């Protein structure tokens, strides 16, 4: 029963990612060619900066809500207070981070101009908005998973991502607005998506149920996840910054293309994780005598699946890159093969790290 449910939910959760990944493969070469390796590398570096601020916005609140929502001491009447309090806290952190980031832009622009990055202050403002809005949207998606409503998750994820890509293509290719236009389009789409996200979690989002004692409890449990997130950020961002300092921004662009293709393997792991995390907590509550055995069986099945998917992508990395990307990106094949095996190993943490949670 557990395995059937995981397979069904993973397929639905992953369906939105699969659909957007397919569309990305059609849109990605167009956008990459329009931006050039240097522009694409600069875009990736901006994303790494805003990702660090995103950790502060999140403050582990998504993890806290998942921890307390299905706790054995939490009654259904208490669940709206948990969700509402966590969301208000995250909105407050997001607004503060955007304001602080905006004040820092004048000090960072001389460095950007010295490096001749093809962007303006508009990119940084839009990136800050995308960062905050993405965190709020992801919070809603995580709450929807707690409701065990994969089709609502599918609708929200697919709507936001497809429209974001469509607006991005128009801004970069049709209008020729470059990175400024791409990030501004993403921010505009996310602004339109937030009301839909709030409507989908209306069952638990009750502003009158906000409790400041609950906010304190959620933050106290969640803030240690910031340090774990910083570790992940360092591992996920240091490669790009090392390449930028030791080689060039163009090399960052080539490497980033390889990473984007490797995300096909990553999305399989992410789809499983989205279905697994709430189920894992519930298994421990419902089957305290054998949940460890179930975890072990799930781990072996996950590893086998990831070896098939990741190994296949690594084996044919050269063919995949040469068929889809322009010649200046063909050097991405070798890092793609290496990245695939790294993602296979990382995917096992979906199960092995559950004890920390």
C-alpha positions, 0 to 999 in steps of 0.5 A, spaced: 500 500 500 505 504 501 509 503 495 503 504 491 501 510 494 508 513 493 509 511 486 502 514 484 504 520 488 511 521 485 508 520 478 503 526 479 508 530 483 513 529 478 509 530 472 509 537 473 516 537 473 517 532 467 512 537 463 516 543 464 523 539 463 520 537 456 518 544 455 525 547 457 529 542 452 525 546 447 526 553 450 533 552 453 537 552 446 533 558 444 534 562 450 542 560 451 543 562 444 540 569 445 544 570 451 550 567 450 555 563 454 557 569 458 550 572 459 548 565 461 554 564 466 552 571 469 545 569 470 547 563 474 551 567 478 545 571 480 541 565 482 547 563 487 547 569 490 539 570 491 539 562 493 543 564 499 538 570 501 532 565 500 535 560 505 534 566 510 527 567 508 525 560 508 528 559 516 527 552 515 519 554 516 517 549 511 521 543 515 517 546 521 510 546 518 511 539 516 514 536 522 508 539 527 503 538 522 502 531 522 505 530 529 501 525 534 500 531 539 497 536 533 489 535 532 486 537 526 483 544 529 491 546 530 493 545 523 490 552 520 494 555 526 501 552 524 500 553 517 498 560 517 503 562 522 508 559 518 506 563 512 506 570 515 513 569 518 515 567 511 512 573 508 515 578 513 522 575 512 521 575 505 519 583 505 525 584 510 530 580 505 528 584 499 529 591 502 536 589 505 538 587 498 535 593 494 539 597 499 545 593 497 545 594 489 548 601 489 554 598 492 554 592 488 553 595 481 560 598 480 563 591 481 558 588 476 560 594 471 567 592 472 566 585 470 562 587 464 556 583 466 550 584 460 545 586 465 543 592 469 540 594 476 533 591 474 536 584 474 537 585 481 531 588 483 527 582 479 531 577 482 530 579 489 522 579 487 523 572 484 527 569 490 521 572 495 515 570 491 518 563 489 519 561 497 512 563 498 510 559 492 514 553 495 511 554 501 504 553 498 506 547 494 509 544 501 502 545 504 498 542 499 503 536 499 501 535 507 494 535 504 496 529 500 493 533 494 497 531 488 493 534 483 492 541 486 500 541 486 500 539 479 496 544 477 500 550 481 506 547 479 505 547 472 501 553 471 507 557 474 512 554 471 509 554 464 507 561 464 514 563 467 518 560 461 513 563 456 514 570 458 521 568 459 522 566 451 518 572 449 522 577 453 529 574 451 528 572 444 522 576 441 523 583 445 531 582 446 531 584 453 536 580 455 537 578 463 533 584 465 527 582 461 528 574 463 528 576 470 522 581 470 518 576 466 519 571 472 517 576 477 511 578 474 508 571 473 510 569 480 506 575 482 500 573 479 501 566 481 501 567 489 493 569 489 492 562 486 497 559 491 493 562 497 486 560 494 489 552 494 491 552 501 485 556 503 483 550 508 489 551 512 490 559 511 486 562 516 489 569 518 485 569 524 488 563 526 495 566 526 499 565 533 505 569 535 507 563 540 506 558 534 511 563 530 516 562 535 516 555 536 516 554 528 522 559 528 526 555 533 525 548 530 526 551 523 532 556 524 538 550 524 536 548 517 539 555 515 546 552 517 544 545 513 541 549 507 548 554 507 552 547 507 548 545 501 548 552 498 556 552 498 556 545 495 551 548 490 554 554 488 562 554 490 563 550 483 560 556 479 564 562 483 570 558 483 570 557 475 568 565 475 574 566 479 579 561 476 577 561 469 571 565 466 564 567 466 563 563 459 566 557 463 560 558 468 555 558 462 558 552 459 558 548 466 551 551 467 549 548 461 551 541 463 548 542 470 541 544 467 541 537 463 543 533 469 537 536 472 533 531 468 536 526 473 535 531 479 528 531 478 527 524 478 530 524 485 526 531 487 519 528 485 520 522 489 522 527 495 516 531 494 512 524 495 516 521 500 517 527 506 510 527 508 509 520 507 515 518 511 513 522 517 506 518 517 509 511 516 513 512 523 507 514 526 502 509 523 508 503 524 512 504 529 514 497 530 517 496 522 518 503 519 525 502 519 524 496 515 520 500 510 525 505 510 530 500 508 526 497 502 525 504 499 532 506 499 534 500 495 528 501 490 530 509 490 538 507 488 536 502 483 531 507 479 536 512 480 542 508 477 538 506 471 536 514 470 543 517 471 547 512 468 543 512 462 544 520 461 551 519 463 553 514 458 549 518 452 551 525 455 555 527 448 550 525 444 545 529 448 549 535 448 551 535 441 544 534 438 540 539 442 546 545 443 550 549 439 557 547 438 560 552 443 556 548 448 559 541 446 564 541 452 559 540 457 558 533 455 564 531 460 561 535 466 554 532 465 557 525 465 560 526 472 554 530 475 549 525 473 553 520 478 554 525 483 546 526 483 545 519 484 549 519 490 545 525 493 539 522 491 539 517 497 539 522 502 532 523 501 531 517 505 538 517 509 537 524 512 530 523 514 533 521 521 535 528 522 528 531 520 
